[in-house]
Amino acid sequence: MTDQKKEFHNLDTPDDGLLRELAPGLTTRIFSGEHAMLSVVSFAPHAEGVLHHHPEEQWGVLLDGTAIRIQGGEEIPVRKGDFWRTPGNVPHTMRAGPEGARVLDIFSPPRPEYKKPGSGFGQT
C-alpha cells in the first residue's frame, strides 16, 4: 500500500520536493512520477536561464510574475496564466521580469538528470 501523504504536495511549501539550483537566481523543486515530472521554478527579478534543450517534451505555465520565453529562436512575452509546449530538442530558456516569476514545468517522460540533487539544466 502506498503512503498517500507522499503523493500530495503544495506549490507554496518551500521544503517540499527535490531542490535543484539551475542558475544564479533560479531554483526549482522537482516532483517525479513514473511517466511525468513536475518542476516548480522560481526566478529572482531579471534572472535568466541558460539556453538548453533535452529530448523530453515540456509544458510550462506561468504561475506568477512576467517573463520572456525564448524558444526556437523567438522571444515571446508571457504573463500569469499563459502556458506553452516545448517539443523535445527545441532550444529554450526564460528571462524573468522586474518582479521575478514562478513557472510550473511538466516533463514527459521524466528527465533523468532531474531525479537527483545537483545544479544546472542538464543537457545544453
C-alpha positions, 0 to 999 in steps of 0.5 A: 500500500502506498503512503498517500501523504507522499503523493500530495504536495503544495506549490507554496511549501518551500521544503517540499520536493527535490531542490535543484539550483539551475542558475544564479537566481533560479531554483526549482523543486522537482516532483517525479512520477513514473511517466511525468515530472513536475518542476516548480521554478522560481526566478529572482527579478531579471534572472535568466536561464541558460539556453538548453534543450533535452529530448523530453517534451515540456509544458510550462505555465506561468504561475506568477510574475512576467517573463520572456520565453525564448524558444526556437529562436523567438522571444515571446512575452508571457504573463500569469496564466499563459502556458506553452509546449516545448517539443523535445530538442527545441532550444529554450530558456526564460528571462524573468521580469522586474518582479521575478516569476514562478513557472510550473514545468511538466516533463514527459517522460521524466528527465533523468538528470532531474531525479537527483540533487545537483545544479544546472539544466542538464543537457545544453 
